[in-house]
Amino acid sequence: MRTEIARPIRLTDYKAPAYRVSATDLTFRLDPTATRVTARLRFERIGDGPLVLLGERLKLITIKLDGADLAPDAYEITAETLTIHDVPAQFVLETEVEINPQDNKTLEGLYMSSGRYCTQCEAEGFRKITYFPDRPDVLSKYTVRVEAPKAGFPHLLSNGNLIEQGDAEADRHYAVWEDPFNKPSYLFALVAGELDVYEDTLTTMSGRTVDLKIYVDTGMSARAAYAMDALKRSMTWDEQAYGREYDLDLFMIVAVRDFNFGAMENKGLNIFNASLLLADPTTATDADYERIESVVAHEYFHNWSGNRVTCRDWFQLCLKEGLTVYRDQGFSADERGHAVQRIKDVKALRARQFPEDAGPLAHPVRPSSYLKIDNFYTATIYEKGAEIVGMLKTVVGPKVYRAALDHYFTTHDGTAATLEDFLKSFEAVTGDDFSQWLNWYTQAGTPRLKVTPSYDAVAKTLTLNLAQSTAPTPSQPTKAPVPIPVRLGILSEDGIPQSFGFEGHSQTEITYVLSEASTAITLTDVADAPVLSALRHFSAPVILEIEEPQSHAYARFRGDMDPFNRWETAQRLARDLILSGGDPAPYADALKATLLDGALEPAFKALIMALPTEQGLAQDMTPVDPAAIHTHRKAVKAALSATLYPTLRDLYDAIQPAVTFSPDAQSAGGRALRNALLDLMMAGYGTADETRQSELSALASAHYARADNMTDMIAALSALMSVHGEPYEAALDGFYARFKHEPLVIDKWFALQAACPHPETLSRIDRLSRHADFDPKVPNRWRALVQNLASNNPSVFHGVFAPDSYGYGFVVDQILTVDEFNPMTAARLVESLSGYKRYASPYREAMKAALETIMAAPKLSKNVAELTAKALDQK
């Protein structure tokens, strides 16, 4: 078994850079297999030690110090470094290297995608372009000259402002870009190729005109219209919500097909995975539109939270990512509704981050060590990091929060900051001590908040005993208390809001910050027997436990004025029904009342109809039995379908599809509700009589035939999964024939089949992995098929339909195949096997064996080896 793991990088070992790079001049002579990169770097000594530059897969051609060639014995080259021991206090180093973009399948550094050159430098890709102190606390001003043939490469793009362009020799041309702002190397970007451009302008709050350009595949410019609209709205929102104005005269986005990430915030030149930029009604779903809106905003917001103020080291990654996620969530909430957006954000947090916190890959929001930083682009860094920022805003209030952020951006503009710097801005504007908040950043695990209410009917007081605890996680056996903002309200047993007294004032809602391990608070003047509504708006990322009768939960389900808690209670009741059994009739009655409530948004109704996922239910079961979860959930959903069918059908028929498609929130909400109604009706197909089955089959087929947008088409195909057989196969074939020349849509075709909970799916996935359109070197296509099986189809992945027919072996083969050329993408799939200890036999043993197979591979990347070793508890 493979056991050797490279030495980790530790936060405690951080040392400031010994050299500053005041100016970086780069020249690229682009060639598919032999690109020449000349770097002219102006250094200044600010510490002790030799000059150590980072570089990988580089062929050094020349090296000069202050214009003079360096002798071979004056420097030392390893596979990852270039070291010069004797340098003056100030000097200019010039190197020329050769790289091969065409063979670069890691999709890091400079590589080719669909015949175009593009870059990805975060986190450590710049060292694959040229020798450089490739770390985020080395900031420099960049001037970049890009030269390429005119034929095939009319656009030559880089960061900043275009200051010169013209012809070069032999049918070549060049462009020179200058970025006036200091930036770390991870924000460098270059794109060259044949592209169409969608253009617009925006006038900033100070009256400046900014040119906006989105570059896409030829013939696709019309599909960039929504992304451009989202960009303009996000730029205006950031001015209004945070007072942040864009600082260059040009902002560019480029869409590429082959990309390991969703998008990258390179200064002035964002590079996007095409799936998160291109949209029209016939090829993109409402979820795609929402995601495009969110990601465009996210990458733009990085201009301040990440670019103008960057992170000192990669341990502070959440400083830019968590803060920017919180900012983009605020934008989405304003655009699409705060209640619905909050529910979606929490669903994503629980689906991705809570399992991470509960498994062997648990790590703090600020890790203490890493082997490959690529492995820490996780939900913990992003989503949990965002939740901490949200709690800070809850505690200090919107006005003070804005003042703290103004202080942070102003004080640290042009620098590489730390989490301590961020918290000091809150201390500066409040005068309070925020040091305890570091516990949220430095401790792994999801805290549990237990609330025990005690009502005194004579004294009219409600005493709440609050207690927090966090279970041990790898390398952290004990946990200190964290500040937990608890938003509280009270209902009557009829679901009517009640006022109460707290700290001498009459209230309808309070936020109490629990900073100790436990405490008790008393609410006075509670007139009627209270139903507690706790942790409203999900005011902290914790697991809430309330000791209460089930009738209190149904009171919240039927009438809590806090939409999140109403949805949350419905989820808890459904979870208990699935995992513990019982009569589904009360739940069906409460759901029916909710669906018939005309005051509720369609988008909210669609969300509350969805039962907890099998993956979510697994978090509440010990040991996890995938077969039991699948069987019980399917039975409960079928029972609800049968009970509510007349109501569901009436509501479905009452929603008429819009004549003209619009991606706005209201229109999307209507489609979401109609498709959710169809989904719940189809859940009864397997247990219905022949007449109902025929009716449902016809309904799903008609839904597909009449669909004039991708949202409804995908919903219909998902509905036809229940019917399967000829109707499903015919629809899939028709879908493929119509969209076979649309790569992003064919990704959906692969993903849909990979997520189908059916006994024949594993063999279908195996066939699809040999399909002419499947290429594991294309991350979007690989994720669509392989990751969808591992992450979104637990019944097939865990072999529920046939003993020993696990999907583990298929996933292992795919990880090892992709690890040979794209370790970053391969490593992300290890997590699907990492929680094996929580599973019942025989799943546990089979998952562990799969991990051991990975670990025993003779050639394994650092990325995959690090995560597999952690999953197996190996040092």
Buried (B, 14 or more C-beta within 10 A) or exposed (E): EBEEBEEEBEBEEEEEBBBBBBEBBBBBBBBEEEBBBBBBBBBEBEEEEEBBBBBBBBEBEEBBBEEEEBEEEEBEBEEEBBEBEEBEEEBBBBBBBBBBBBEBBBBBBBBBBBEBBBBBBBBBBBBBBBBBBBBBBBBBBBBBBBBBBEEEBEBBBBBBBBEEEEEBEEEBBBBBBBBEBBBBBBBBBBBBBBBBEBEBEBEBBEEEEBEBBBBBBEEBBEBBBBBBBBBBBBBBBBBEBBBBBBBBEBBBBBBBBBBBBBBBBBBBBBBBBBBBBBBBBBBBBBBBBBBBBBBBBBBBBBBBBBBBBBBBBBBBBBBBBBBBBBBBBBBBBBBBBBBBBBBBBBBBBBBBBBBBBBBBBBBBBBBBBBBBBBBBBBBBBBBBBBBBBBBBBBBBEEEBBBBBBBBBBEBBEEBBBBBBBBBBBBBEBBEEEBEBBBBBBBBBBBBBBBBBBEBEEEEBBBBBBBBBBBBEBBEBEEBEBBBBBBBBBBBBBEBEBBBBBBEEEEBEBBBBBBBEEEEEBBBBBBEBEBBBBBBBBBBBBBBBEBEBEEEBBBBBBBBBBBBBBBBBBBBBBBBBBBBEEBEBEBBBBBBBEBBEEEEBBBBBBBBBBBBBBBBBBBBBBEEBBBBBBBBBBBBBBBBBBBBBBEBBBEBBEEBEBEEEBEBEBEBBBBBBBBBBBBBBBBBBBBBBEEEBBEBBBEBBBEBBEEBBBBBBBBBBBBBBBBBBEEBBEEBBEBBBEEBEEBBBBBBBBBBBBBBBBBEEBBEBBEEBBEBEBBEBBBBBBBBBBBBBBBBBBBBBBBBBBEEEBBBBBBBBBBBBBBBBBBBBBBBBBBBBBBBBBBBBEEBBEBBBBBBBBBBEBEEBBBBBBBBBBBBBEBE
